[in-house]
Amino acid sequence: MYFRFAAGLILALLVSMAGIWLEKQTLELRRSISVQHYHEEILRGWLVRRRLQAERLTMDALQTSGMQNPTLAEPAANGGRRGAAAERPRR
């Protein structure tokens, strides 16, 4: 009789400990994901600032060299690709 009670008590204890361990793992993974999202936002902001800086420097260089502003090509003219990918021939 005591054996069954002890076995049931130990089983309940093990199940609750497994649940606590799983909750800790879930919380740790959520924290990790939250930090990764924070870093992603920082990097996106950095990328936007770099793109704006590159555009500003390009426009300054075009204005100082006396060139006209380049006309934008139609997206269908190069298959919708931009930058260096548009200049490379397809294989």
Biopython code that builds the backbone (N, CA, C, O; Angstrom):
import numpy as np
from Bio.PDB.StructureBuilder import StructureBuilder

atoms = [
    (1, "MET", "N", (0.814, -1.180, 0.000)),
    (1, "MET", "CA", (0.000, 0.000, 0.000)),
    (1, "MET", "C", (0.870, 1.261, 0.000)),
    (1, "MET", "O", (0.634, 2.195, -0.766)),
    (2, "TYR", "N", (1.859, 1.267, 0.856)),
    (2, "TYR", "CA", (2.758, 2.422, 0.875)),
    (2, "TYR", "C", (3.562, 2.516, -0.411)),
    (2, "TYR", "O", (3.924, 3.604, -0.859)),
    (3, "PHE", "N", (3.832, 1.360, -0.992)),
    (3, "PHE", "CA", (4.605, 1.341, -2.233)),
    (3, "PHE", "C", (3.840, 2.051, -3.347)),
    (3, "PHE", "O", (4.421, 2.847, -4.085)),
    (4, "ARG", "N", (2.554, 1.773, -3.474)),
    (4, "ARG", "CA", (1.744, 2.416, -4.510)),
    (4, "ARG", "C", (1.653, 3.927, -4.276)),
    (4, "ARG", "O", (1.747, 4.718, -5.214)),
    (5, "PHE", "N", (1.472, 4.305, -3.035)),
    (5, "PHE", "CA", (1.398, 5.729, -2.710)),
    (5, "PHE", "C", (2.710, 6.429, -3.049)),
    (5, "PHE", "O", (2.705, 7.507, -3.643)),
    (6, "ALA", "N", (3.821, 5.825, -2.678)),
    (6, "ALA", "CA", (5.140, 6.418, -2.951)),
    (6, "ALA", "C", (5.392, 6.473, -4.460)),
    (6, "ALA", "O", (5.917, 7.465, -4.967)),
    (7, "ALA", "N", (5.016, 5.407, -5.178)),
    (7, "ALA", "CA", (5.207, 5.392, -6.628)),
    (7, "ALA", "C", (4.358, 6.482, -7.289)),
    (7, "ALA", "O", (4.836, 7.156, -8.200)),
    (8, "GLY", "N", (3.133, 6.663, -6.857)),
    (8, "GLY", "CA", (2.272, 7.715, -7.404)),
    (8, "GLY", "C", (2.809, 9.099, -7.086)),
    (8, "GLY", "O", (2.767, 9.998, -7.926)),
    (9, "LEU", "N", (3.311, 9.268, -5.879)),
    (9, "LEU", "CA", (3.873, 10.550, -5.474)),
    (9, "LEU", "C", (5.130, 10.878, -6.284)),
    (9, "LEU", "O", (5.313, 12.010, -6.731)),
    (10, "ILE", "N", (5.983, 9.885, -6.463)),
    (10, "ILE", "CA", (7.205, 10.079, -7.256)),
    (10, "ILE", "C", (6.853, 10.363, -8.711)),
    (10, "ILE", "O", (7.470, 11.219, -9.344)),
    (11, "LEU", "N", (5.877, 9.659, -9.237)),
    (11, "LEU", "CA", (5.453, 9.893, -10.616)),
    (11, "LEU", "C", (4.909, 11.318, -10.786)),
    (11, "LEU", "O", (5.239, 11.995, -11.760)),
    (12, "ALA", "N", (4.087, 11.766, -9.854)),
    (12, "ALA", "CA", (3.558, 13.131, -9.919)),
    (12, "ALA", "C", (4.691, 14.149, -9.812)),
    (12, "ALA", "O", (4.680, 15.167, -10.503)),
    (13, "LEU", "N", (5.655, 13.877, -8.957)),
    (13, "LEU", "CA", (6.803, 14.764, -8.797)),
    (13, "LEU", "C", (7.621, 14.827, -10.086)),
    (13, "LEU", "O", (8.035, 15.909, -10.501)),
    (14, "LEU", "N", (7.857, 13.686, -10.717)),
    (14, "LEU", "CA", (8.621, 13.659, -11.965)),
    (14, "LEU", "C", (7.891, 14.394, -13.091)),
    (14, "LEU", "O", (8.515, 15.104, -13.879)),
    (15, "VAL", "N", (6.589, 14.224, -13.164)),
    (15, "VAL", "CA", (5.813, 14.908, -14.202)),
    (15, "VAL", "C", (5.865, 16.417, -13.986)),
    (15, "VAL", "O", (6.022, 17.178, -14.941)),
    (16, "SER", "N", (5.733, 16.850, -12.735)),
    (16, "SER", "CA", (5.781, 18.292, -12.474)),
    (16, "SER", "C", (7.171, 18.854, -12.743)),
    (16, "SER", "O", (7.292, 19.973, -13.241)),
    (17, "MET", "N", (8.223, 18.102, -12.424)),
    (17, "MET", "CA", (9.589, 18.561, -12.706)),
    (17, "MET", "C", (9.833, 18.642, -14.211)),
    (17, "MET", "O", (10.501, 19.562, -14.683)),
    (18, "ALA", "N", (9.297, 17.690, -14.961)),
    (18, "ALA", "CA", (9.436, 17.737, -16.420)),
    (18, "ALA", "C", (8.700, 18.953, -16.980)),
    (18, "ALA", "O", (9.192, 19.602, -17.904)),
    (19, "GLY", "N", (7.534, 19.264, -16.434)),
    (19, "GLY", "CA", (6.792, 20.442, -16.871)),
    (19, "GLY", "C", (7.547, 21.729, -16.579)),
    (19, "GLY", "O", (7.574, 22.640, -17.407)),
    (20, "ILE", "N", (8.158, 21.805, -15.406)),
    (20, "ILE", "CA", (8.957, 22.985, -15.054)),
    (20, "ILE", "C", (10.144, 23.112, -15.995)),
    (20, "ILE", "O", (10.461, 24.213, -16.446)),
    (21, "TRP", "N", (10.798, 22.008, -16.295)),
    (21, "TRP", "CA", (11.958, 22.042, -17.200)),
    (21, "TRP", "C", (11.540, 22.520, -18.592)),
    (21, "TRP", "O", (12.233, 23.323, -19.217)),
    (22, "LEU", "N", (10.393, 22.013, -19.070)),
    (22, "LEU", "CA", (9.904, 22.438, -20.386)),
    (22, "LEU", "C", (9.551, 23.929, -20.398)),
    (22, "LEU", "O", (9.834, 24.622, -21.375)),
    (23, "GLU", "N", (8.939, 24.421, -19.324)),
    (23, "GLU", "CA", (8.617, 25.849, -19.246)),
    (23, "GLU", "C", (9.885, 26.695, -19.252)),
    (23, "GLU", "O", (9.923, 27.748, -19.888)),
    (24, "LYS", "N", (10.915, 26.245, -18.553)),
    (24, "LYS", "CA", (12.185, 26.980, -18.544)),
    (24, "LYS", "C", (12.800, 27.021, -19.935)),
    (24, "LYS", "O", (13.298, 28.061, -20.366)),
    (25, "GLN", "N", (12.767, 25.903, -20.633)),
    (25, "GLN", "CA", (13.317, 25.851, -21.983)),
    (25, "GLN", "C", (12.538, 26.779, -22.917)),
    (25, "GLN", "O", (13.130, 27.488, -23.732)),
    (26, "THR", "N", (11.222, 26.771, -22.797)),
    (26, "THR", "CA", (10.385, 27.634, -23.627)),
    (26, "THR", "C", (10.692, 29.098, -23.360)),
    (26, "THR", "O", (10.811, 29.889, -24.296)),
    (27, "LEU", "N", (10.820, 29.465, -22.087)),
    (27, "LEU", "CA", (11.122, 30.844, -21.731)),
    (27, "LEU", "C", (12.493, 31.261, -22.252)),
    (27, "LEU", "O", (12.663, 32.378, -22.740)),
    (28, "GLU", "N", (13.468, 30.362, -22.146)),
    (28, "GLU", "CA", (14.813, 30.666, -22.649)),
    (28, "GLU", "C", (14.802, 30.869, -24.167)),
    (28, "GLU", "O", (15.459, 31.778, -24.675)),
    (29, "LEU", "N", (14.064, 30.033, -24.885)),
    (29, "LEU", "CA", (13.971, 30.184, -26.338)),
    (29, "LEU", "C", (13.244, 31.472, -26.720)),
    (29, "LEU", "O", (13.624, 32.131, -27.688)),
    (30, "ARG", "N", (12.211, 31.835, -25.975)),
    (30, "ARG", "CA", (11.508, 33.091, -26.253)),
    (30, "ARG", "C", (12.420, 34.284, -26.028)),
    (30, "ARG", "O", (12.399, 35.241, -26.803)),
    (31, "ARG", "N", (13.222, 34.232, -24.972)),
    (31, "ARG", "CA", (14.178, 35.318, -24.731)),
    (31, "ARG", "C", (15.174, 35.418, -25.875)),
    (31, "ARG", "O", (15.485, 36.511, -26.347)),
    (32, "SER", "N", (15.667, 34.277, -26.314)),
    (32, "SER", "CA", (16.626, 34.258, -27.416)),
    (32, "SER", "C", (16.012, 34.852, -28.681)),
    (32, "SER", "O", (16.658, 35.636, -29.376)),
    (33, "ILE", "N", (14.784, 34.485, -28.979)),
    (33, "ILE", "CA", (14.103, 35.016, -30.159)),
    (33, "ILE", "C", (13.894, 36.518, -30.017)),
    (33, "ILE", "O", (14.048, 37.263, -30.985)),
    (34, "SER", "N", (13.545, 36.962, -28.821)),
    (34, "SER", "CA", (13.343, 38.390, -28.584)),
    (34, "SER", "C", (14.630, 39.174, -28.822)),
    (34, "SER", "O", (14.602, 40.246, -29.427)),
    (35, "VAL", "N", (15.751, 38.647, -28.353)),
    (35, "VAL", "CA", (17.043, 39.309, -28.570)),
    (35, "VAL", "C", (17.378, 39.326, -30.057)),
    (35, "VAL", "O", (17.897, 40.321, -30.563)),
    (36, "GLN", "N", (17.089, 38.243, -30.753)),
    (36, "GLN", "CA", (17.360, 38.194, -32.187)),
    (36, "GLN", "C", (16.507, 39.206, -32.946)),
    (36, "GLN", "O", (16.993, 39.834, -33.887)),
    (37, "HIS", "N", (15.241, 39.376, -32.555)),
    (37, "HIS", "CA", (14.394, 40.381, -33.201)),
    (37, "HIS", "C", (14.933, 41.785, -32.943)),
    (37, "HIS", "O", (14.911, 42.639, -33.829)),
    (38, "TYR", "N", (15.414, 42.016, -31.726)),
    (38, "TYR", "CA", (15.985, 43.319, -31.390)),
    (38, "TYR", "C", (17.209, 43.600, -32.261)),
    (38, "TYR", "O", (17.349, 44.694, -32.808)),
    (39, "HIS", "N", (18.090, 42.613, -32.388)),
    (39, "HIS", "CA", (19.279, 42.777, -33.226)),
    (39, "HIS", "C", (18.894, 42.966, -34.697)),
    (39, "HIS", "O", (19.529, 43.741, -35.412)),
    (40, "GLU", "N", (17.869, 42.265, -35.139)),
    (40, "GLU", "CA", (17.410, 42.417, -36.522)),
    (40, "GLU", "C", (16.941, 43.845, -36.781)),
    (40, "GLU", "O", (17.246, 44.418, -37.827)),
    (41, "GLU", "N", (16.201, 44.423, -35.837)),
    (41, "GLU", "CA", (15.736, 45.800, -35.999)),
    (41, "GLU", "C", (16.904, 46.773, -36.044)),
    (41, "GLU", "O", (16.893, 47.722, -36.828)),
    (42, "ILE", "N", (17.909, 46.544, -35.209)),
    (42, "ILE", "CA", (19.095, 47.404, -35.222)),
    (42, "ILE", "C", (19.795, 47.307, -36.575)),
    (42, "ILE", "O", (20.172, 48.325, -37.155)),
    (43, "LEU", "N", (19.968, 46.089, -37.075)),
    (43, "LEU", "CA", (20.644, 45.902, -38.358)),
    (43, "LEU", "C", (19.830, 46.475, -39.517)),
    (43, "LEU", "O", (20.405, 47.009, -40.466)),
    (44, "ARG", "N", (18.514, 46.373, -39.455)),
    (44, "ARG", "CA", (17.682, 46.968, -40.510)),
    (44, "ARG", "C", (17.833, 48.487, -40.522)),
    (44, "ARG", "O", (17.928, 49.099, -41.586)),
    (45, "GLY", "N", (17.854, 49.086, -39.346)),
    (45, "GLY", "CA", (18.062, 50.529, -39.267)),
    (45, "GLY", "C", (19.418, 50.928, -39.809)),
    (45, "GLY", "O", (19.543, 51.929, -40.515)),
    (46, "TRP", "N", (20.436, 50.142, -39.479)),
    (46, "TRP", "CA", (21.788, 50.406, -39.982)),
    (46, "TRP", "C", (21.810, 50.304, -41.507)),
    (46, "TRP", "O", (22.418, 51.135, -42.181)),
    (47, "LEU", "N", (21.146, 49.285, -42.046)),
    (47, "LEU", "CA", (21.108, 49.092, -43.496)),
    (47, "LEU", "C", (20.393, 50.251, -44.190)),
    (47, "LEU", "O", (20.840, 50.721, -45.236)),
    (48, "VAL", "N", (19.303, 50.704, -43.619)),
    (48, "VAL", "CA", (18.579, 51.835, -44.208)),
    (48, "VAL", "C", (19.455, 53.078, -44.205)),
    (48, "VAL", "O", (19.502, 53.808, -45.196)),
    (49, "ARG", "N", (20.153, 53.327, -43.089)),
    (49, "ARG", "CA", (21.038, 54.500, -43.039)),
    (49, "ARG", "C", (22.148, 54.396, -44.069)),
    (49, "ARG", "O", (22.487, 55.392, -44.708)),
    (50, "ARG", "N", (22.728, 53.201, -44.246)),
    (50, "ARG", "CA", (23.800, 53.029, -45.234)),
    (50, "ARG", "C", (23.266, 53.237, -46.648)),
    (50, "ARG", "O", (23.939, 53.849, -47.477)),
    (51, "ARG", "N", (22.063, 52.735, -46.933)),
    (51, "ARG", "CA", (21.486, 52.931, -48.269)),
    (51, "ARG", "C", (21.228, 54.407, -48.546)),
    (51, "ARG", "O", (21.501, 54.899, -49.640)),
    (52, "LEU", "N", (20.700, 55.106, -47.549)),
    (52, "LEU", "CA", (20.465, 56.538, -47.726)),
    (52, "LEU", "C", (21.775, 57.288, -47.924)),
    (52, "LEU", "O", (21.853, 58.206, -48.740)),
    (53, "GLN", "N", (22.799, 56.896, -47.179)),
    (53, "GLN", "CA", (24.101, 57.539, -47.329)),
    (53, "GLN", "C", (24.671, 57.274, -48.723)),
    (53, "GLN", "O", (25.212, 58.181, -49.355)),
    (54, "ALA", "N", (24.553, 56.048, -49.197)),
    (54, "ALA", "CA", (25.053, 55.719, -50.534)),
    (54, "ALA", "C", (24.296, 56.507, -51.600)),
    (54, "ALA", "O", (24.896, 57.002, -52.554)),
    (55, "GLU", "N", (22.989, 56.622, -51.439)),
    (55, "GLU", "CA", (22.201, 57.384, -52.407)),
    (55, "GLU", "C", (22.593, 58.859, -52.374)),
    (55, "GLU", "O", (22.728, 59.495, -53.420)),
    (56, "ARG", "N", (22.773, 59.397, -51.173)),
    (56, "ARG", "CA", (23.158, 60.803, -51.050)),
    (56, "ARG", "C", (24.521, 61.054, -51.680)),
    (56, "ARG", "O", (24.707, 62.041, -52.391)),
    (57, "LEU", "N", (25.481, 60.158, -51.419)),
    (57, "LEU", "CA", (26.812, 60.325, -51.996)),
    (57, "LEU", "C", (26.786, 60.184, -53.514)),
    (57, "LEU", "O", (27.511, 60.890, -54.215)),
    (58, "THR", "N", (25.962, 59.283, -54.020)),
    (58, "THR", "CA", (25.845, 59.111, -55.465)),
    (58, "THR", "C", (25.265, 60.365, -56.106)),
    (58, "THR", "O", (25.755, 60.825, -57.138)),
    (59, "MET", "N", (24.228, 60.911, -55.499)),
    (59, "MET", "CA", (23.621, 62.125, -56.046)),
    (59, "MET", "C", (24.600, 63.295, -55.969)),
    (59, "MET", "O", (24.657, 64.103, -56.896)),
    (60, "ASP", "N", (25.371, 63.404, -54.888)),
    (60, "ASP", "CA", (26.370, 64.468, -54.781)),
    (60, "ASP", "C", (27.422, 64.331, -55.874)),
    (60, "ASP", "O", (27.830, 65.318, -56.485)),
    (61, "ALA", "N", (27.856, 63.093, -56.115)),
    (61, "ALA", "CA", (28.868, 62.867, -57.147)),
    (61, "ALA", "C", (28.318, 63.211, -58.527)),
    (61, "ALA", "O", (29.035, 63.778, -59.352)),
    (62, "LEU", "N", (27.068, 62.880, -58.784)),
    (62, "LEU", "CA", (26.461, 63.202, -60.078)),
    (62, "LEU", "C", (26.310, 64.708, -60.247)),
    (62, "LEU", "O", (26.502, 65.228, -61.346)),
    (63, "GLN", "N", (25.976, 65.398, -59.196)),
    (63, "GLN", "CA", (25.794, 66.842, -59.290)),
    (63, "GLN", "C", (27.125, 67.561, -59.468)),
    (63, "GLN", "O", (27.201, 68.537, -60.216)),
    (64, "THR", "N", (28.174, 67.097, -58.795)),
    (64, "THR", "CA", (29.471, 67.766, -58.918)),
    (64, "THR", "C", (30.126, 67.489, -60.261)),
    (64, "THR", "O", (30.903, 68.310, -60.748)),
    (65, "SER", "N", (29.825, 66.344, -60.872)),
    (65, "SER", "CA", (30.433, 66.041, -62.164)),
    (65, "SER", "C", (29.674, 66.702, -63.313)),
    (65, "SER", "O", (30.123, 66.646, -64.458)),
    (66, "GLY", "N", (28.547, 67.316, -63.029)),
    (66, "GLY", "CA", (27.792, 68.018, -64.056)),
    (66, "GLY", "C", (26.922, 67.108, -64.894)),
    (66, "GLY", "O", (26.379, 67.551, -65.907)),
    (67, "MET", "N", (26.770, 65.859, -64.513)),
    (67, "MET", "CA", (25.933, 64.939, -65.278)),
    (67, "MET", "C", (24.474, 65.186, -64.943)),
    (67, "MET", "O", (24.136, 65.676, -63.866)),
    (68, "GLN", "N", (23.637, 64.841, -65.873)),
    (68, "GLN", "CA", (22.208, 64.909, -65.630)),
    (68, "GLN", "C", (21.826, 63.737, -64.732)),
    (68, "GLN", "O", (22.531, 62.728, -64.693)),
    (69, "ASN", "N", (20.725, 63.866, -64.019)),
    (69, "ASN", "CA", (20.246, 62.746, -63.226)),
    (69, "ASN", "C", (19.877, 61.610, -64.167)),
    (69, "ASN", "O", (19.184, 61.831, -65.159)),
    (70, "PRO", "N", (20.326, 60.412, -63.872)),
    (70, "PRO", "CA", (20.009, 59.296, -64.774)),
    (70, "PRO", "C", (18.517, 58.999, -64.740)),
    (70, "PRO", "O", (17.868, 59.094, -63.699)),
    (71, "THR", "N", (17.998, 58.642, -65.893)),
    (71, "THR", "CA", (16.589, 58.274, -65.952)),
    (71, "THR", "C", (16.451, 56.840, -65.493)),
    (71, "THR", "O", (17.317, 56.001, -65.738)),
    (72, "LEU", "N", (15.374, 56.584, -64.838)),
    (72, "LEU", "CA", (15.146, 55.240, -64.334)),
    (72, "LEU", "C", (14.665, 54.352, -65.464)),
    (72, "LEU", "O", (13.778, 54.728, -66.230)),
    (73, "ALA", "N", (15.254, 53.175, -65.561)),
    (73, "ALA", "CA", (14.847, 52.219, -66.590)),
    (73, "ALA", "C", (13.543, 51.562, -66.163)),
    (73, "ALA", "O", (13.232, 51.473, -64.975)),
    (74, "GLU", "N", (12.809, 51.116, -67.127)),
    (74, "GLU", "CA", (11.580, 50.400, -66.838)),
    (74, "GLU", "C", (11.943, 49.086, -66.159)),
    (74, "GLU", "O", (12.954, 48.480, -66.512)),
    (75, "PRO", "N", (11.150, 48.628, -65.195)),
    (75, "PRO", "CA", (11.465, 47.366, -64.518)),
    (75, "PRO", "C", (11.506, 46.176, -65.461)),
    (75, "PRO", "O", (12.270, 45.240, -65.227)),
    (76, "ALA", "N", (10.701, 46.186, -66.528)),
    (76, "ALA", "CA", (10.673, 45.049, -67.448)),
    (76, "ALA", "C", (11.903, 45.032, -68.351)),
    (76, "ALA", "O", (12.196, 44.008, -68.968)),
    (77, "ALA", "N", (12.625, 46.145, -68.439)),
    (77, "ALA", "CA", (13.768, 46.219, -69.343)),
    (77, "ALA", "C", (14.898, 45.293, -68.906)),
    (77, "ALA", "O", (15.622, 44.759, -69.745)),
    (78, "ASN", "N", (15.050, 45.102, -67.611)),
    (78, "ASN", "CA", (16.133, 44.230, -67.142)),
    (78, "ASN", "C", (15.597, 43.064, -66.319)),
    (78, "ASN", "O", (16.323, 42.495, -65.504)),
    (79, "GLY", "N", (14.382, 42.718, -66.517)),
    (79, "GLY", "CA", (13.812, 41.568, -65.830)),
    (79, "GLY", "C", (13.455, 41.860, -64.382)),
    (79, "GLY", "O", (13.252, 40.933, -63.597)),
    (80, "GLY", "N", (13.375, 43.135, -64.015)),
    (80, "GLY", "CA", (13.009, 43.476, -62.659)),
    (80, "GLY", "C", (14.162, 43.405, -61.676)),
    (80, "GLY", "O", (13.952, 43.559, -60.473)),
    (81, "ARG", "N", (15.366, 43.178, -62.156)),
    (81, "ARG", "CA", (16.515, 43.079, -61.257)),
    (81, "ARG", "C", (17.161, 44.437, -61.127)),
    (81, "ARG", "O", (17.123, 45.243, -62.057)),
    (82, "ARG", "N", (17.762, 44.696, -59.963)),
    (82, "ARG", "CA", (18.387, 45.988, -59.724)),
    (82, "ARG", "C", (19.871, 45.798, -59.467)),
    (82, "ARG", "O", (20.317, 44.707, -59.111)),
    (83, "GLY", "N", (20.623, 46.855, -59.647)),
    (83, "GLY", "CA", (22.030, 46.881, -59.274)),
    (83, "GLY", "C", (22.890, 45.990, -60.140)),
    (83, "GLY", "O", (22.678, 45.867, -61.347)),
    (84, "ALA", "N", (23.885, 45.361, -59.486)),
    (84, "ALA", "CA", (24.847, 44.531, -60.203)),
    (84, "ALA", "C", (24.175, 43.317, -60.835)),
    (84, "ALA", "O", (24.629, 42.817, -61.864)),
    (85, "ALA", "N", (23.096, 42.847, -60.220)),
    (85, "ALA", "CA", (22.403, 41.685, -60.779)),
    (85, "ALA", "C", (21.788, 42.013, -62.131)),
    (85, "ALA", "O", (21.666, 41.136, -62.985)),
    (86, "ALA", "N", (21.397, 43.275, -62.334)),
    (86, "ALA", "CA", (20.811, 43.666, -63.610)),
    (86, "ALA", "C", (21.872, 43.741, -64.699)),
    (86, "ALA", "O", (21.567, 43.556, -65.877)),
    (87, "GLU", "N", (23.111, 44.010, -64.314)),
    (87, "GLU", "CA", (24.181, 44.153, -65.297)),
    (87, "GLU", "C", (24.743, 42.813, -65.749)),
    (87, "GLU", "O", (25.240, 42.689, -66.868)),
    (88, "ARG", "N", (24.665, 41.812, -64.882)),
    (88, "ARG", "CA", (25.203, 40.505, -65.238)),
    (88, "ARG", "C", (24.280, 39.786, -66.209)),
    (88, "ARG", "O", (23.059, 39.834, -66.058)),
    (89, "PRO", "N", (24.850, 39.125, -67.197)),
    (89, "PRO", "CA", (23.996, 38.360, -68.120)),
    (89, "PRO", "C", (23.488, 37.096, -67.438)),
    (89, "PRO", "O", (24.160, 36.510, -66.590)),
    (90, "ARG", "N", (22.310, 36.702, -67.824)),
    (90, "ARG", "CA", (21.756, 35.457, -67.291)),
    (90, "ARG", "C", (22.385, 34.273, -67.986)),
    (90, "ARG", "O", (22.782, 34.349, -69.149)),
    (91, "ARG", "N", (22.469, 33.188, -67.260)),
    (91, "ARG", "CA", (23.055, 31.961, -67.825)),
    (91, "ARG", "C", (21.985, 31.012, -68.250)),
    (91, "ARG", "O", (22.285, 29.926, -68.748)),
]
sb = StructureBuilder()
sb.init_structure("model")
sb.init_model(0)
sb.init_chain("A")
sb.init_seg("    ")
for serial, (resi, resn, name, xyz) in enumerate(atoms, 1):
    if name == "N":
        sb.init_residue(resn, " ", resi, " ")
    sb.init_atom(name, np.array(xyz, "f"), 0.0, 1.0, " ", f" {name:<3s}", serial, name[0])
structure = sb.get_structure()
